[in-house]
């Protein structure tokens, strides 16, 4: 287990998860590659949740994600009262995607 998120990010980079994914309203974006992915094109390889204390807004989860065509990166989701409902639906679809498709 990792001590903190920075530790996890560095370790995942060493494993080839070098791109940064971001949640859009309907797709997962990788701006560095100028690509957008549907949730069913991605697979969560690893995930880690970090909680900095008693404030629910300080909780975040780091996902190591790989696309069908081998692009590896990370996606960070912060939780709290400011969560966007559209983005919450997208992450739910990503979590429900059949991980054994490829």
Secondary structure, 3 states (H helix, E strand, C coil): CCCCHHHHHHHHHHCCCCEEEEECCCCEEECCCCEEECHHHEEEEEEEEECCCCCHHHCEEEEEEEECCCCEEEEEEECCCCCCHHHHHHHHHHHHCCCCCC
